Amino acid sequence: MRGQADRLTVNRWEILLDWPGGVNVKNAKQIVFHYNGNPAMDELIVDTRGEEAIPTQGTVILRQGKLWKVVMVTTEQTITTPQAIPVYRVFLTDRV
């Protein structure tokens, strides 16, 4: 990393915004997977280049070696950076 990195805090995660290769803020997003409503299992994906697809409600996806059904997807905008970075919250159940 080059010097002091900008930081973004989303819930309990602190995200560095100065990755090698840069961050495309225009396309950057964060995806938080919530598994069966268990906060201990929450998984954060930081997509600095906008390459990760957002799953849609009702689809079945493979994560952590298991099939999960997408119950709901919500979107929030961060407010701690000059440009808002969307945070997609994907709520999953293993009752497929």
N, C-alpha and C positions, 0 to 999 in steps of 0.2 A: 504494500500500500504506500501511496505517496503522501507523506506528511500526515497532518491531522485530518481524519475522515469526518464527513458530516454524518450525523446519527439521526435515526428516526426511531421513535419508540411507539410500538403498537401493542397495546395491552401489556403483557409481561415480556415482550421480545424487544430487544434493541437491535436495530438493523443498521449496518454500515452502508453508506451510500457512495463509497469511493472504492469500488472493486477494480482490480486490474482488468483492462479491457473496457472500462467505463460502464456507465449506466445510461441507457436510453430512457430518460424520464418520460418522454412522450409515450413510450410503449411499456414502461415498467409497471409491474403489478405484484401484489402479494396475494397468495392463496392460503387460507387457513382451513385445514380439514379438521372437522369436529367428528370424532368417532363415537357413536352411541351416547352422545351427551356426556362423555367422560373427559373432563378438562385435562387429566393427566396424560391422555393420549393425543391431545391436539398436536397437529403437525403444521409447521409454517414453511411454505415454499416462497422464496424470494426470486421472482422472475425479472431479472434486470434488463432483459432484452425483449420481453413480450412474446416469448416462444411457447409458453405453456398454454394449453387449451383449458378453458373453464368448462367443467362438466355441467350438464343441464339437468334440471329436476326430472326425476323418473328414470334416468339412465342408470345402468349398472357399470361400475368401474372396478378395476383391479388396483388395490393399494395394499401395501404391507403384506403381500402374498395372499390376499383374501379378496373375495368379491363383496362389494358394498353397493347399496342402492342410495342414490342421491335423493334425499328427502326435500331439501330446500337449498337455495343459493341466494345469499344477500350480498349487496354491494355497499361499501362505505368509501368515503374519500378521506385520506389523511389530511390534516390541517397544519402539520408541523413543518412542512417544507414549502418553498416558494411555489412549486407546482404540485398539485394534489396527485397522489399516487393511489389508485384504487386498491381496496382490500376486499377480496372476494371471500366470503365465508361459506364453506361448503359443508352442509350437515349430512352425515352419512349414518346409515343403519346396516347392520349385518343380517337383517331379516329381509333377504332377497326374495 
